[in-house]
Amino acid sequence: MASWYAIRARGPNTVKAGAEVAIYDEIGACGVSAKGFLVELGALPEGTPVDLRLNSPGGSVFDAVAIHNALKRHEGTVTVWIDGIAASAASYVAMAGDEIVMPENAFLMIHDPAGLVMGTAEDMRAMAEALDKVKGSLVSGYAAKSGRTTEEVSGLMSAETWFDASDAVAQGFADRLIDPVRIVSRFDIGRFRNAPPVLVEQVEADPDPDGAEIEADEETDGDAEGDQLSDADDEQAAAPGAPQPPANSPPPSGAPPDPATIRAEAIGHARAVVDLCRLAGQPQMAGRFLEENASLDEVRTALLAAKAEAEPEIAPHHPQPGRQSAARPWGEIVARTFKLKG
């Protein structure tokens, strides 16, 4: 179930041959991994040119690395179009492009990876070491594309550096500028330390991002009807049988439901379900709960029941929990869950 990307082949009657890939949300959002993305990308005919459209605040670093590597392996030409922002993990995906194109009013951001850990001091030291290794891998990718040294890239990541399109081209993180497009950030950028004031003002000035359109540059896809962008999340939300969170309150009598509110509630509910399952050491159960439209109370009850069944009663002859315990879901499993901030 794709909720954050769309991959489609262009028909034989369109001006451009090849395929269009759109990532218009958080990468790997709502607990959905990049596995489906990689399967669909791999199903494209060998040598198919790909246009990757990006407007994303980032997401899972491991999913982003997997997507980056898959795009680099792809034998066809990959052109990346940053339609709004490519921040955090999304900027690393962009580095897979043979050419990276940015409208003059688009943004790209790189920063250090971050993660969550619960456990002992040893668990936290292990997390720090893992994050250092993850950063090293990302630094290599950014440096290879930009031509900058690894020391320069590392410093830019530590500072959470935002590039407008001109800066990105000047410093090697993008290849070509095009005319500005009308963009709307659908994302909460308050999580970032150094978001550009112009981007913050733009987000605050547009209270209804779902009602806005992205006007594609005529050079890229204004020539053919089949090349118009679509929002994968809006399609998913409208699809029959798509899981929605339990309604918190009905809309006023006679008033149509607000799509932006429904979407925000759906994403918030899904994230809460995924977080509960991860903390309980049962991440595989999240998909089932979302399909069943389970409320958070129902999720908690089911997780507690599953935990009670999985853990035998502690008797005097059982080893007590400690460093020798084989099951450490609250430490090791959470410690291995990494994602870029965003």
N, C-alpha and C positions, 0 to 999 in steps of 0.2 A: 504494500500500500504506500505509494509515493505521496508524501505530504510536503516535501520541500524542493522537489526537482521535477522537471519534465524533459523527456527526450523524445523527439519525433523526427522522422525522416521527411525531407521535403519531396513533394511529388514531382513527377517528370515534367509537369507543365509550369513549374515555378521557374523564376529567372535564375535562381541559384540552386545548384545541385548540392547534395550532401545532407547533413543533419543539423538540427538546432537543439542545443541543450540549455535549459534555463534553470538556474538556481536562484530563487527569489525568496529565500527564507533562511533560517538557521540550518547549518549543515548537520544532518543527522538529528534533526529536531524531534522531540516527543518520543525519544527512544528508538527511532527507526534508523538502522545503520545504513552504511553505504553499500551494503551487499546488493540490493536491488538495482542501484545505480550502475554498479560495475557489470552486472549481468546484462542490463539493457545496452550499455555502451559496447560491451563485447559482442553483442548480437548484430551490430552495424556491419555492413559489408566491408571487407578489407579495403583500406585506402580511402574510406569515406571522409571528405572534408567536414570538419565540425566547427560550428560557431557556438561558443559557450557564452551565454549571457549571464552576468553576475550582478546581483543586488542583494548582498548578504552581510550580516554583522559577524559571521563566523560560526563557531559551534565546536563539534568534536574534532580534536586535533588528529586522532587516529583515522577517522573517516576522511578528513581532508588529505592526509598523507596518502591514503589508499587511492583517492580520486586523482590526486596529482600524479602518482606513479602510473595509474592506468592511462591517463591522458598522454603521458610521456611515451608509453609503449605503443599507443595508437599510431598506426602507420600513415593515416591521413593527416593533412594539415589541420592544426588546431588554432583557431583565432579566438581570442578572449575579448569580449566587449564588456567593460565595466559600466553598466547602465546607471548605477547610483553610487553605491559604496561597495568596496571589497575590503572588509576589515577582518583582522585577526586570522582565523583559519581560512577564511575565504580568500585572503590575499595570497596565501600559499598555494591554493588551488590555481589562482590566476597565473602563477609563475610557470605553469606547465604549458602555457601558450607559446606557439611559434611566433605569434605577434600578439601584443597586448594593446588594445585600443581604448582610449578614454575620452569621453566628452570633456570639454573644458571645465564643467562644473561638477565632475565626479571626484571621488576620493578613494584613496587606498591607505590602509593602516597596517603596521606591523608592530607586534609587541611580544613580550615573553609569555611562554605557556604558563598556565596555572592549573592547580588541581586541588582536590579535597582529600584529606586523610583523617581517619579516626583510629587512634591506637596509642601505642607506646612511643617513647622517644626513638626507639629503633625503627618503628614504622615511619616516623616523620623524617628521619635521616634517609631512609630508603626512598621516600617520596622525593626529597630534595635531589638525590642522586639521579633518580629517573627523570625529573624535570630538566636537569642539566643535559642529560643525554638527548631528550626530545628537542631541547633548544639547539643543540649542536647539529642535529639533522636538519632543522628548519633553516639555520644560518647557512648551511651549505647550499640549500636550494635557492635562497634569496641571493646569495653571493654569485652563484652560477649564472643566474639570469641578469643581474644588474652589473656584474663586472667589478663590484666593490669588494674590498677585502673582508674577510670574516670578522676581523676586529671592528671595522666600521659598521657592519651589519649588526653585530652583537650590541654595540652601543645604541644604535637606532632602535633596536627591539626593546632594550632595557628602558628607554625613555618613552615608550609608546609613541611612536612617530607617525603623524598623519601627513600624507602627501596629497596636495591637490594635483590635478592632471599635469600641469606644467612642471611641478617639482618631480613628480613620478617619472616623467620622460627625461628630465634633466639628469636624474640620478640613476637612470637605467632600469627602473622598475616597470616602465611601460615604454612602448615603442612609438605610438602615434597619437596625436590629438585630432579630435573632430569637433564640429560645432556643438555648442551646448544643447542639451535636451531637457525637457521638463521632467524633473525627477522628484520623487517623494520618498523619504525614508519611512518605512513602516515600522521601524525598530526602535526599541528603547536604547538610546545612545548614552543615557545617564550612567551606565555601568562603566564607561570609559573615562579615563583621567583627563585626556587632552583633546576631546572632540572639538573640532574647529567651531568657533562661535557662529560662523555663517551657516553651518550645518545645524547647530542647535536652534538657531533662530528659524530656520526653514521648517524644522520639525514642529516647533511650538506654534508657528504661524499657520499650520495646516492641521486643523483638528479632525479632519476626515480623510486620512490617507487612502482608504479603500475606495473613495470616490474619485480619486485622481488617476490620470493615465500617464504612461511613459510614452512620450512621442519619439519614436525611433528615428534616427538620422536617415535621411533619404538615401544616403550613400550605401547603407547596409541592407535595409530591408523594407524600404518604402516602395519598392518597385513591384512587389507581388503580394497579392492578398494572402497567399499561403505563408508569408513570412511574418505576419503580425504576431506580436508577443502575446502570450497568455499567462495568467497567474495560476500556477499549479495548485496553490493553496485554496484559491477561490473555487476552482473546479472541484477540488476534493471536498470542500465544505458543502457544495451543492449536489454532490453525487448521491444517488439513492442509497440508503443503508450506511452512509458514512457515519461513524460513531461521533456522538456529541456528548458533552458533559451533562450531568443532571442540571435542569434549569434551576437557577437560584431564585428567580422571581419572574412572574409573567410580565409581559410588556403592558403598558397602559391600554385600557379597552379601546379597540379600534385602531391602535397605532401599529404599523408594521414593525417587525423585529429589526433591530439595527445590525447589519452584517458585521460591522467592526466590533461591536460588543460580543456578538456570538463567537466570532473568530478568537477574540482575546480570551473569552471564558474557556473555549475549547482547548486552546494551547496551554492556559494556566492549569486547567484540570489535568491534562495529559502529563505535564511536567511534575505535578504533585504526585500522581500515581507512580511515575517512573522513579522519582526520588524515594518514595516509601519502599518500593520493591528493592531498590539498590541498597538502602540502609538495612533492610531485613535480610540481605544476602540472597534474594530471590528475583534478580532482574529479569529472568525469563518469564515471569508471571505477568509482567506489565502489559504485554500485548493482549493477553486473554482478558484482563480487567477492562482494557479500553474497548475491546470488541463487545463486551457485555454491558458497556455503559455503567459500570459499577461506581457507586458513590465512594467517597473517601472513607466513610465509616465501614462500608462493606469491604473495602480493600484492607483496612486495618484488621478487621475481624478475621478475614481469610488468611492474612499473613501470620497473625498470632496462632491460628489453628494449625497452619502448616509448620510453624516453628515448634509447636508443642508436640506434633507427631514425629518430627525429625529428631528431636533431642530426647534421649531417654532420661528417666528420672535419675538424679545423682544420688548414688548410694555410697556408703563408706568405702566400698571396694573399687569405686570408679575413680580414675584420676581426676583431680580438680582442675578447673580451667586455669591455664597459665601458659608459659612459654612453650611447654611440651604438647599443648593441645593441638590436635590435627585440624580442628574446625575453628577458623577465626574469621567468620564472615564480616564482623564489624570492623576488622582491621585490614586484612589483606585484600579483601574484595574491594572495599571502598578505596584503599590505597592505590589500587590498580586502575581506577577510573580517572582518566585524565581528559581535560579538554582545555582549549584556549579560552581565555576570558572573552565573553562576547555573546 
